[in-house]
Amino acid sequence: MLRPAFKPGLAQRFVDEVAHLRPDVIACAKDICSYIYDTYGRFPAHVDAFHVPGIWIQAHHLALDYYDSIYVGGYSESQAEHDRHWHG
């Protein structure tokens, strides 16, 4: 069973307001990805799929009120309980 990500009414608003890519831009991206897969037998071709060199991860406290205002179940139970467990 699929669970909605957004609060009622926000999903359609997001779809209506987000900029849409032109079909030729989507076709170009598909062609590039297909070329890489067809040429090298995998995608991405030369790095592990989960290896992102040069990217750092930042740990921070989630603004739970923000996530609650937009999403249904927008964070995990451990994220919800973080303050209680780590900050008394």
C-alpha positions, -999 to 999 in steps of 0.1 A, spaced: 0 0 0 14 34 -10 15 60 17 13 96 5 45 117 11 28 151 12 0 164 34 -34 166 16 -35 192 -12 3 198 -12 12 171 -38 -9 186 -65 3 221 -56 39 208 -60 31 193 -94 14 224 -106 42 248 -94 74 229 -101 92 238 -133 88 210 -159 116 200 -182 110 201 -219 107 167 -236 139 173 -257 159 178 -225 145 146 -210 153 128 -242 189 141 -242 194 129 -206 181 95 -215 203 93 -246 234 101 -225 225 76 -198 218 49 -225 251 56 -243 270 52 -210 252 19 -202 255 5 -237 292 15 -240 304 4 -205 278 -22 -195 269 -3 -163 257 31 -150 276 50 -137 305 38 -158 336 44 -137 326 48 -101 305 28 -77 268 38 -78 269 51 -42 304 67 -44 301 105 -46 336 120 -45 339 155 -32 306 154 -13 305 159 24 277 148 47 264 172 72 246 160 103 222 184 119 190 185 138 158 182 117 133 210 120 105 185 128 78 212 127 87 220 91 86 184 81 53 179 99 38 209 80 45 194 46 50 156 48 32 126 61 59 105 79 87 127 67 112 114 92 121 82 111 112 74 147 148 77 157 149 112 142 117 121 161 132 109 194 167 124 188 164 153 212 150 131 240 177 104 236 207 128 231 198 160 249 177 148 278 
